[in-house]
Amino acid sequence: MKYTFPVKTERVHSLGKNVFGEEDGVAATERWLEKVGMKLRLRDLGIKPELFEEIAACCIRTDARTKAHPRLLDVDTIKQIYQDSY
């Protein structure tokens, strides 16, 4: 969500306003995920950082939606998202 925000700002603000009654849709979503016990980080799931590149490559290879994303999603970008999510 944070990676997509720069190109879908209005949509994220709309989510915040219409779903959570708040301006910051990213922060509101994070608080909600924490509240319902779903704010998990990759480390909480036992994912090892040395696997990030392999998992990112698999994501690109197996999920056609990565090509339709409004921002570039390549192995390096996805790997960085994983690192930020660790």
C-alpha positions in Angstrom: 0.0 0.0 0.0 2.8 2.4 0.8 4.6 1.6 -2.5 1.4 2.2 -4.5 0.4 5.4 -2.6 2.3 7.8 -4.8 0.3 6.8 -7.9 -3.0 6.1 -6.2 -3.1 8.8 -3.6 -6.7 9.8 -4.1 -7.9 6.2 -3.9 -6.0 5.6 -0.6 -7.5 8.9 0.8 -10.9 7.7 -0.3 -10.3 4.4 1.5 -9.4 6.2 4.6 -12.3 8.6 4.5 -15.0 6.2 3.3 -14.0 3.1 5.3 -12.3 4.4 8.4 -13.5 8.0 8.6 -9.9 9.2 8.5 -7.7 11.1 6.0 -4.7 8.7 6.1 -5.9 5.5 4.6 -2.5 3.8 5.1 -2.3 4.5 8.8 -5.9 3.7 9.3 -5.5 0.3 7.6 -2.4 -0.5 9.6 -4.2 0.3 12.9 -7.2 -1.9 11.8 -4.9 -4.8 10.9 -3.3 -4.5 14.3 -6.6 -4.4 16.0 -7.9 -7.6 14.3 -4.6 -9.4 14.9 -3.4 -9.4 11.3 -0.6 -6.9 11.4 2.1 -9.4 10.7 5.6 -8.8 9.5 7.4 -11.3 7.3 9.7 -12.1 10.3 6.5 -13.1 12.3 5.8 -15.7 9.6 9.3 -17.1 9.8 10.4 -15.8 6.4 14.2 -15.5 6.2 15.6 -12.4 4.5 17.9 -14.5 2.4 14.8 -15.9 0.6 13.5 -12.4 -0.4 15.1 -12.5 -3.9 13.9 -16.0 -4.6 10.3 -15.2 -3.4 10.3 -12.0 -5.4 11.4 -13.8 -8.6 8.7 -16.4 -8.0 6.1 -13.6 -7.6 7.1 -12.0 -10.9 7.1 -15.4 -12.7 3.8 -16.7 -11.3 1.5 -13.7 -10.8 0.4 -11.8 -13.9 -1.0 -9.0 -11.8 2.5 -7.7 -11.2 2.5 -6.5 -14.9 -0.8 -4.6 -14.3 0.4 -2.8 -11.2 0.4 1.0 -11.7 4.1 1.2 -10.6 7.0 -0.9 -11.8 7.1 -4.2 -10.0 10.3 -6.1 -10.7 12.4 -8.4 -8.6 14.4 -5.6 -7.0 11.4 -3.6 -6.2 9.5 -6.5 -4.7 12.6 -7.5 -2.8 12.8 -4.0 -1.3 9.1 -4.2 -0.3 9.8 -7.4 1.5 12.8 -5.9 3.2 10.6 -2.9 4.3 8.0 -5.4 5.5 10.5 -7.4 7.6 
